[in-house]
């Protein structure tokens, strides 16, 4: 005997006995751990960067930069994707586009996200799970009442999830650094110094004529005279051994 047949037998017996009906079981396809719309969204929805558009966009830009770095650093050798994946980054960017800065409200359907970024439902669903696993996102499943009265009470149906942003501590630290609220880490300082050294090396190999052409736009006789002067400097450096790589 199946559960459905048992229920069909038990229901009239309970009604005849005067026993109270149990809960709000409706038989509708509702996901486990779902909550009525309006009950718990306040736990997730917060204004984005005090709700002001300019500040919100600046914060979102910093988060996306940090997320891309997080993705690169989590990528294993030989792999095309890291912890978020390129579709995960697309989904995160789309969620930032859809969120209400002032209230933090964010409850798009997965199908809507998929349509907007031109990805499959399955790919977006998987990306959302990766974002949650990495600590960028959380959500609650929601239901709402319908106008139909079932045998055991008002029927309900599943509706879109409510989403809220959160950041892993590592990413939050990157965001603070990008926004200028914390000193750069040692690796950032090293990259700056390394870049400065590369720039100095590059400039040392540039001839005076190349530097003139790149930085000064002077035509006519004056331009020719200045260019000849730069060529003379290059020749002098070459003969003096200061720039043996320059040919004049």
N, C-alpha and C positions, 0 to 999 in steps of 0.2 A: 504494500500500500504506500502510495507516494505522500509527500508532505502536503501537496495540494488537496488530495482526496481526504486526508485526515482533517485539514482545515475546513473543508466543505461540510464535513460531518459534525465537527466540533462547534462551528458557529451557530447553527440553529439550536443545538443543545444548550449552549451558554445563554442564548437569548431566551429560551424557554425557562431556564432556571432563574432568570433575573440577575445573573452575575454581570458585573460591570464590564464594558468592553475594554480591551487592553490597548493602552498607548494610542499611537497614531500610525499604526502599520497600514500602509496603503497599497502595497504590492507594486509600487512604481519603481523603476530602475534608478535608485539613488545610491551614490557612492558612500562607502563607509566613512565615518568621521566627517560628515557634512553638517553644516550649521545653517540655521535659518538666516536669510539675508538680513543684514542690519544688526545682527547680534554681536559680531566679533571683528568687524572691519576696523574699528578704532584701534585695535591692537597692532594693525599693520600700517594704516594710512597716517602719514605725517607730512606736513608741508615740506617742500623741497627747498632747502637753503633759505629758510624764513619766508618762503612763498613768493618772493620777489623774482620776477622773470629774469632780470639780468644776473642776479646772484645764482639762480637755479641753473641757468645755462652755463655759467662759469664752473659751477660745481660738477655738473654733468660732463662737461668737457674734460675736467680733471679725472673723473672716474673712468671715462672711456680710455683716456691715455694710460691710466694705471691698469685697466683691464687688459689692454693690448700688451702691455709689458708683462703682466701676470701670465697671459697666454703664451708669450714667447719663452718665458723662463720655465714654464711647466712642460714645454714640448721636449719629448725625448728624441734622441738622435735617430734620424731615419723616419720620423713620424711627421705627418702633415698637419696634425692638430695637437693642441695641448689640452689642458683641463677643461677649457670652455669650447674650443673648436671655433672655426670661422663663422659657423651658423649661430653659435652661442653669442658671439659678439654682435652679429646682426640683430638677433632677438633682443639683446640687452639695449641696443641703440633704439630699436623700435619701441620698446617699453618706455624708455625715457622720452620718446616723442609723444607717446600717448598719455603719459601721466599728467594729472592736474597739479601744477606746481603749488597752487594755493592750498589745496586740501590733501594732496597725496593720493587721491582716488585713482585706482588702477584696477580695472576688471575686464579687460578685453577677452573675447573668446579666442581659443587657440586657433580656430579657423580664420579669424580676422587677422591675427598676426601672420599666419601662413600666407594669406592672400596679399597682405601689404608688402611682405618682403619676397614674395614669389618663391616660396619654399613649400614643400609638402607638409601636411599636417603631422605626419610621423616624425619628420626631421625637426620641426619646431617643438613638438612634445619632448623629444629626446634632449633638445637644447635647453629647454626649461629645467629639466631634471639635472642637467650638468651645472647650470647656473645655481640651482639650489644646493647641490652637493658641494660646490666650491665656496658657498657662503655669500653669494651675491643676491639671493632672492629667497623669499619665503611666501607661502600662500595658504589660504584656507579654502576648502571646498564649501560650496553654498547651495542651498535649496530655497525655493519659494513656493508658496501655496498656489494652487490652481483654483478655478471656480467650481471644480467638480467635487462632490461629496462622495467619498468612498464608504464602504461598509463599516470601516473602523474609524472614520473621521475624515477631515479635509485631506484631499490628495495633494501631494507635493511633487515638484519636478526639479531636476538638477539644472543649475544655471552656471554661468562662468565663474571661475575662481576669482577671489580677491587677492591681489599681489602686493607685496611690500618689499622695498629695497633694504638691504643690509650689506655691509662690507666686511670681508675678512680683515683682521687687524693689519696684516701685511699690506693689503691694498689701501686701507684707511690711512696708513702711514705715508704711502706714496702720494695719496691725494693731498694730505697736509703739506707735503714737501712741494708739490706742484703749485699749490695755492700760496705758497710762501709763508706758511705758519710754523715752519720748522726748518732747522739747518739741513743742508743736503747731506746725504749719507756719504761714507768714505768712498764708495764705488763711484758716486756721482762726481765727487771732487777729483778722483783719479781720471775719469773720462774727460773732465774739463782740462786738466793739466795735459793729458795725452793729446787732446785736440789742439791745445795751444802749441805743443811741441811739433805736431804735424804741420800746423800752419806756419810756424817759424821755418821749418825745413823747406816747405814749399816756397815761401817767400825768398829764401836764400838761393833757390835754384832759378828764380825768375830773373831774366835779364832786364836791364834798365829800359830797353826798347819795349819789351813785353809789358812791363809795368806802366810805361807811358801810354801805350795803346789801350791798356785796360782801364786806366783811370782818368785820362785826359783826352778830351775831344776838341782838338784845335785844328782847324783847316788852314789852308793857304800857306803863305810864306812863313808865318810865325810857327805854324805846326811843323813844317819841314825843318826849320832851324832847330826847334826843340828836339825833334826826333834825331837829327844829326848829332846834337849834343849828347843825347842818351846813348847813341851808338858809340860815340867817342869814349863815354864812361865805361861801356862794356868792353871795348878794346883795351882800355887801360887796366881794367880789372883782370882781363885774361892774361895780358903780358906780365902783370904783377903777381899772378898766381892766386888772386883772391877768389876768383870764380872760374876754376879750370873747366867747368862744364859749359861755359858760355862760348859760343862761336862768333859772336859779333854780328 
